Amino acid sequence: MNEKTLVRCPTCKSRNRVPLSKLDATVRCGRCHEDFDLSSISQGKTIAVDESSFNVIVDQSIIPTLVDFWAPWCGPCRTVAPVLDALAQDWRGRVKIVKVNTDENRSLSARFGIQGIPTLVLLDGGQTIDTIVGALPKQELKSRVEGHLD
C-alpha cells in the first residue's frame, strides 16, 4: 500500500505529494528544495487548541485542518465527537482535526463567525475551504471533506 498525502511547504507554500510512510521524516520540497519536518502532521488523534495555540497548530499547518467548534453542554457536539475521533484515524496524515471550545475561546468563534454549534470549518493554508453546521453522519461528513482533498 503506497498511499500519499499532500503537504504544504512552510517556505514556498507549494503542495508536495508525500508517501504516508514518510510522515515521521524530513522531506525536501519539490519546488524550492528546502527541507521541512513532517512531525507537525496529525498522528490520528483530535487535538484541543485554544487562542494561544491556534496560529501554530492550525494557521501554519502544512496539511488541511478540520476545526470542530463545540461546547461541553452541547448534545450534538458530544454526538459528533466520536465520529471526529474515528475520522482522525482514517485521515491520519491527510487531515488534522482540532477542537475549539467556544465557551473558552470567544475570539476564535468571532473570527470564524460561529453562530451555532457544532460547526466544523475546513481550512487549508489558513484559508476557509468549507463550513459545516450541525452534526452529520460519518459517511456524509467524510465524503464532504474528502471532496475538497487532492
matplotlib code that plots the C-alpha trace (Angstrom):
import matplotlib.pyplot as plt

x = [0.0, 1.6, -0.9, 0.2, -0.9, -0.4, 1.6, 2.2, 5.9, 6.2, 8.7, 7.2, 3.6, 3.6, 2.0, 4.1, 2.9, 4.5, 4.0, 2.3, 5.2, 7.4, 5.3, 7.8, 10.7, 12.2, 11.3, 12.6, 10.2, 10.0, 9.7, 12.1, 14.2, 14.1, 13.9, 11.0, 9.9, 6.6, 6.4, 3.6, 1.3, -1.6, -0.9, -4.5, -5.9, -8.0, -6.1, -7.6, -6.5, -7.1, -6.5, -2.8, -2.0, -4.4, -1.9, 0.8, -1.3, -4.0, -3.0, 0.6, -0.4, 1.1, -2.0, -5.7, -7.3, -10.9, -11.7, -14.6, -16.2, -18.0, -19.1, -19.3, -23.1, -24.0, -25.6, -25.0, -21.3, -21.0, -22.6, -20.1, -17.0, -16.6, -17.2, -14.3, -12.1, -12.7, -12.1, -8.8, -7.6, -9.0, -7.3, -4.0, -1.5, -4.1, -6.3, -5.6, -8.7, -8.7, -11.3, -12.1, -14.2, -16.4, -17.1, -13.4, -12.3, -14.7, -12.4, -11.8, -15.6, -16.0, -13.1, -15.0, -18.5, -19.7, -23.4, -24.4, -22.6, -21.3, -19.7, -16.9, -14.6, -12.2, -9.0, -6.1, -3.1, -5.2, -8.0, -11.5, -12.5, -15.8, -18.1, -20.4, -23.0, -24.6, -23.7, -23.5, -23.3, -19.8, -20.1, -21.7, -19.0, -16.3, -17.4, -18.0, -14.4, -12.8, -14.4, -12.0, -8.9, -6.3]
y = [0.0, 3.2, 5.9, 9.5, 12.8, 16.4, 18.6, 22.3, 23.5, 26.0, 28.0, 28.5, 27.2, 24.8, 21.4, 18.3, 14.7, 12.6, 8.9, 8.3, 6.1, 9.2, 11.2, 10.9, 12.1, 15.2, 15.7, 18.1, 20.4, 19.7, 23.4, 25.4, 22.3, 23.3, 20.5, 20.5, 18.3, 16.5, 16.0, 18.5, 16.3, 14.8, 11.3, 10.2, 12.0, 15.0, 18.0, 20.5, 24.1, 27.5, 31.1, 30.9, 27.7, 28.1, 30.0, 27.4, 24.3, 25.4, 28.5, 27.2, 23.6, 22.0, 19.8, 20.7, 21.1, 20.4, 22.6, 21.5, 24.4, 22.9, 23.3, 20.8, 21.5, 20.8, 17.4, 17.3, 18.3, 15.2, 13.1, 14.3, 13.9, 10.1, 10.5, 13.0, 10.7, 7.9, 10.2, 11.4, 7.8, 7.4, 10.6, 10.2, 12.3, 13.8, 16.0, 17.3, 17.5, 20.1, 21.1, 24.6, 25.1, 28.1, 29.0, 29.4, 30.8, 33.5, 35.4, 32.4, 31.9, 35.5, 35.2, 32.4, 33.9, 30.9, 31.3, 27.7, 24.6, 22.2, 24.0, 22.4, 24.6, 23.1, 25.2, 24.8, 27.2, 29.3, 29.8, 28.6, 25.9, 24.8, 25.3, 22.6, 23.5, 20.6, 17.0, 15.0, 11.2, 9.9, 8.9, 12.2, 14.2, 12.0, 12.5, 16.2, 16.8, 14.3, 16.2, 19.1, 17.0, 16.4]
z = [0.0, -1.2, 0.0, -0.4, 1.1, 0.0, 2.4, 2.1, 2.2, 5.0, 3.0, -0.5, 0.3, -2.7, -2.3, -2.2, -2.6, 0.2, 1.0, 4.3, 5.3, 5.4, 7.9, 10.6, 8.4, 7.0, 3.3, 0.6, -1.3, -5.0, -5.8, -3.6, -2.5, 1.2, 3.8, 6.2, 9.1, 9.0, 12.7, 13.0, 11.0, 12.9, 14.1, 14.1, 17.1, 17.7, 19.2, 21.6, 20.7, 22.2, 21.2, 22.1, 20.1, 17.1, 15.0, 15.2, 15.1, 12.6, 10.6, 10.0, 9.4, 6.3, 5.8, 5.7, 9.1, 10.2, 13.2, 15.4, 17.3, 20.2, 23.8, 26.7, 27.3, 23.6, 23.0, 19.2, 19.9, 22.1, 19.3, 16.7, 18.9, 18.4, 14.7, 14.6, 16.6, 14.1, 11.2, 12.7, 12.5, 8.9, 7.8, 9.6, 7.7, 5.3, 7.6, 11.1, 13.3, 16.1, 18.7, 19.9, 23.0, 22.1, 25.7, 26.4, 23.1, 22.1, 19.9, 17.7, 17.5, 16.4, 13.9, 12.1, 12.6, 14.6, 15.4, 16.2, 17.3, 16.4, 13.4, 11.5, 9.5, 6.9, 6.5, 4.1, 4.5, 6.9, 4.3, 4.8, 2.3, 3.7, 6.7, 8.0, 10.6, 12.6, 13.3, 10.1, 9.9, 9.5, 5.8, 4.8, 6.7, 5.3, 1.7, 2.1, 3.4, 1.0, -1.9, -1.1, -0.8, -3.6]

ax = plt.figure().add_subplot(projection="3d")
ax.plot(x, y, z, "-o")
ax.set_aspect("equal")
plt.show()
